Amino acid sequence: MKTAMIFAAGRGERLRPITDLCPKAMCRVHHIPLIEYHVTNLAAAGFTRLIINHAYLGGQIRQHLGTGKRWNVKIIYSPEPPGALETGGGIVHALPLLGSEPFVTVNADIFTDYPFASLSLPSKSLAHLVLVPHPPYTKQGDFGLSKNRALENDPKEYTFAGVACYHPILFEHRTLGRYSVTPILRQLASEKRATGEVYQGKWFDIGSPERLALANELML
């Protein structure tokens, strides 16, 4: 795979007041914006085309990353209307840019050292999710995983890490609009057409000022 999409269009309400002045993708860990870590890691893993959606204060993202020349990648932006389109709508909106081959998606508001070069889409699977043991600040996880790596809706042992691989055919006939990819994933899980893997390495969901501070502290 050579194409990845970074979700960077969210308003970041839970990160206010930090996000009153910058988009959440530009929140910094050790003085480096979260989105820059993803661009650097994806480039190192061999990805050459990065699609980045944006809405709220998206100009800051464009100004910081530019065309991607610094990382020897091509960055293509997918601007969205105020309020953004969420993950499902964002993919459908950007589908003409993503091409006909499987692609990776990454939430901009996570911090991880996941090895993107190892990510692939198993045959007969339309979606492959990276999962992590659900963190203590959540009541339960999002999905379970069978012994043959099939994604399951129950039991919810693991949290979706915000890293996934999709086949574009999954989105070809879906309508434009504002909606999450989660219901699509749940349907795939019920049909046994989605897979997953568990990552035990470094991963933070930067969902609040406290978690951003913790990531900065633990990464020293």
BELGI-V281776 format. One record per pair of residues at least 24 apart in sequence whose ideal C-beta (glycine too) atoms are under 7 Angstrom apart, sorted by the first residue. I is the first residue (numbers start at 1). GAP is how many residues later the second one is. If there is no record, write none. Layout:
((I;GAP) (I;GAP))
//
This chain:
((1;100) (1;101) (1;102) (1;103) (2;45) (2;46) (2;47) (3;44) (3;46) (3;48) (3;95) (3;96) (3;98) (3;100) (4;38) (4;43) (4;46) (4;99) (4;100) (4;101) (4;102) (5;46) (5;86) (5;89) (5;93) (5;98) (5;100) (6;29) (6;32) (6;44) (6;46) (6;100) (6;102) (7;46) (7;80) (7;83) (7;98) (7;100) (7;101) (8;27) (8;44) (8;45) (8;46) (8;53) (8;100) (9;44) (9;45) (9;46) (9;71) (9;75) (9;76) (9;81) (10;74) (10;99) (11;45) (14;193) (14;194) (15;193) (15;194) (15;197) (18;191) (22;35) (22;38) (23;31) (23;33) (23;34) (23;35) (23;37) (23;38) (24;84) (24;85) (25;36) (25;83) (25;84) (26;34) (26;35) (26;38) (27;179) (27;185) (29;82) (29;186) (29;187) (29;190) (30;186) (30;189) (33;31) (34;74) (34;75) (34;77) (34;172) (35;26) (35;30) (35;73) (37;74) (38;68) (38;70) (39;26) (39;29) (39;32) (39;34) (40;31) (41;75) (42;74) (43;28) (43;29) (43;30) (45;70) (45;71) (45;72) (46;71) (47;26) (47;69) (48;25) (48;26) (49;24) (49;25) (49;27) (50;25) (51;25) (51;27) (51;43) (51;46) (51;47) (52;25) (52;26) (53;25) (53;27) (53;37) (53;41) (54;25) (54;26) (55;25) (55;26) (55;27) (55;28) (55;29) (83;95) (85;93) (86;92) (86;93) (86;94) (87;93) (87;94) (88;91) (88;92) (88;93) (88;96) (89;87) (89;88) (89;89) (89;90) (91;80) (91;90) (92;79) (92;82) (92;84) (93;83) (95;73) (95;76) (98;70) (99;69) (100;68) (102;63) (102;64) (102;65) (103;63) (103;65) (104;61) (105;59) (105;61) (106;56) (106;57) (107;55) (109;97) (109;98) (110;51) (110;52) (110;93) (110;94) (110;95) (110;96) (111;93) (111;95) (111;104) (112;49) (112;90) (112;91) (113;88) (113;89) (114;49) (114;85) (114;87) (119;46) (120;45) (121;44) (121;46) (122;73) (125;68) (125;69) (125;70) (126;40) (126;41) (126;43) (126;44) (126;62) (126;67) (126;68) (127;37) (127;39) (127;43) (127;58) (127;61) (127;67) (128;36) (128;37) (128;67) (128;68) (129;31) (129;35) (129;65) (129;67) (130;31) (130;33) (130;34) (130;67) (130;69) (131;27) (131;28) (131;29) (131;30) (131;65) (131;66) (131;67) (132;26) (132;27) (132;29) (132;66) (132;67) (132;71) (133;25) (134;24) (134;25) (135;24) (135;70) (143;46) (143;53) (145;51) (145;53) (149;46) (149;47) (149;48) (150;42) (150;45) (151;37) (151;38) (151;43) (151;44) (151;45) (152;37) (153;33) (153;36) (153;37) (158;40) (161;38) (161;42))
//
